[in-house]
Each structure stands twice: as C-alpha cells, then as structure tokens.
Amino acid sequence: MMNTVLPKRDLRPRKEVREAIRAEKGPRTTLSFYRYVHINDPQAFRSKLLEKWGSLGCLGRIYVAKEGINAQMNVPTNMWNQFDAFNRTVPELVGVPYKIAVEEGDVPSFYKLTIKVRDKIVADGLDDSTFDVTNTGEYLTAKEMNEYIEDSEAVVIDMRNSYESEIGHFERAITPDVDTFRDELQLVPRLIDEAKDKKVALYCTGGIRCEKASAWMKHQGFKNVKHLKGGIIDYKHQVEREGLENKFKGKNFVFDERLGERIGDEVISHCHLCSNNKSDQHYHCAFQPCHVLYLGCDKCVAKKNQYCSWKCMFMDKLPNRVKKAYARFTTKRRPEQFKKGRLKSKRRLA
C-alpha cells in the first residue's frame, strides 16, 4: 500500500485561522456533492482525498463511508481545474455532479478541511438490510416540481428538519415538526398514510436525504414517489437558467458558516428572541458554553450584543471556572425550548 503524506494539522488559534482565510485575496467556490458508491477501504480513501484536497487549499466537511461520500466544501477558484481533474482520476468520483452554491455570502463557507469516516454518509437510523436502498424514486426537474406544487392532488413533502423549513420552503409543502432526519423518516409515512396511491414529491437541500427517503417511502407502500434532483440548490439554478417561476419561498438553510442562502425574496420566519419582527438570519449565541443557534432581528441582536438572552450576557462576564461548571451542567439539562443546540421558535412552541 502506498504511503500517504497527510497535510499537517493547522495548530494556529481558531481566531487566527479564521482571520487568515478571510484575508485571502482570491475567491473561493462553494459546492456540495454526494454519491452512493461502494468504497472498499474508507480510511484509505479518506487519506487520499485529504492529501490532495489539502494540497489544493480546499476546506470543508466531508463524510466517507463504505456506502459512499457526502461532501460540503469550498475550493480556491484558481485551483478549480486541478480539483476537478484530480476527481476525474478517482473511480468513485468520476462524473459526480457538483452543486455550486447559489451565493457565497459575506463570510467563507468553511475554515478548515475535515474528512471523517462514518458508518453512513447520512444519519438515518435505518437498517439498510431490511429494504432495497437502490429502489429509489424517479427524479423531478424544477419544471416538474412546479407542476407537482400546482397540482392540488399531489403531496409535496419537505424532508428537512423544522429549523431548516422554518426559514424557507416550497409553496404548499408539508413541513414536519422534527429535529432530525431519523425522526422524519419515521414520522412522514404515518403523517401521509392516506396518500399511498397519490403522487408524492420529496425535496431536501441537495438531494442526498431524498435518495434514501424515496426508497424508504416505496418500501412503506407509497406507489408513486419522486424526488427533486439536486435539491433546492439545483432547483434555484434551473429556475434561473430556464426562466421558470420560483415557487420556493424564503431562504435555504445550509450547514456551513453562511447558515443560509437566498432563494426567494420573502422573509417568512420570525425572530426567536422577540417573536414579533421578521427575520431569517441565524446567529450563534456569543456565550460560548451556550452557542445556541437562533434567528435574530437586527434590533434584538444589537440590544443583546448577539447573546440569546440577558442570562447569557451576564454569564459571559463571570470567571472561566464558573463558565466551565455551567457548561457541564447545561449539557445535561436543557430547557424544552432548546433542541440539539438550537433555540426553538416561540411561535412553534405555542
């Protein structure tokens, strides 16, 4: 086996690394892609990607498993040709469709390169041996998705978590109140049980969750399940390219530093702190032991200095030993309005 020289870990403080990335003069291209493909040795595959992508200055969060790869990353734009050329030499990546970000935003999407080996490339909680995971639904183009939305007899399901659909979703879509994909896979078949003979359209951010979900739904007895090819990201590109009506309202949540990209012009969600003003801008609480993700309007964020509460603002002024003790306590006991590090909307809790 070939000895692989991995890029050295960046030991600079996190703040210094972030400032260095932000100070870069050249642009970066943010993209995502996935592929269900058999990978014999995920660890060796990881090392190969880490060495090459690291040498090109790529940053991102990538999951590798025996079942395939799920990547969200950015690439220095001047290195794009080398990045693509290398990928075309890797059998598991040949022809993989890239989904280029709709917008880059004001901050870089990633600040480091992380490639992790996992049991699955998406945590779905399913036993793949109990159903045919390759029996997926057919793809829908953006034009066909619009037709499903206009068809009152068709069922459109958002296969993302509630904090994602809160800031943006398709017209007429069912948006389950769930916090994990695992929960949604269990809930959705029961939620639309009467629709087993109807046309069903699934959609998610980039398409990966719907690949597995469509096969699961067919296994559950749904006869006509299709899913949006390339997810919301590619839908936006198709709409612009083909001059179609955009039926997605609001913002698309993304799992990187940008936390969202604009798809529709509308702001459909509200500030979690006051619950009155409209906002689809996510923030992390400035108090590190809390770091909860929340939606904030300009007024509340300025008033509370980006803290999610007066309590966190006060706690951040205490000695570090007190903060550490508080962090240990809060990780074990979270109030009901907190879920997986996110603040739930007061409107949804009501």
Buried (B, 14 or more C-beta within 10 A) or exposed (E): EEEEEEEEEEEEEEEEBBEEBEEEEEEBBBBBBBBBBEBEEBEBBBBBBBEBBBEBBBBBBBBBBBBBBBBBBBBBEEBBEBBEEBBEEBEBBEEBEBBEBBBBBEBBBBBEBEBEBBEBBBEBEBEEEEBEBEEBBEBBBBEBBBBBBEBEEBBBBBBBBBBBBBBBBBBBBBBBEBBBBBBBBBEBBEBBEEBBEBBBBBBBBBBBBBBBBBBBBBBBEBEBBBBBBBBBBBBBBBBEEEEBEBBBBBBBBBEBBBBBBBBBEBBBBBBBBBBEBEBBBBBBBBBEBBEBBBBBBEBBBEBBEBBBBEEBBEBBEEEEEEBEEBBEEBEEEEEEBBBEEBBBBBEBEE
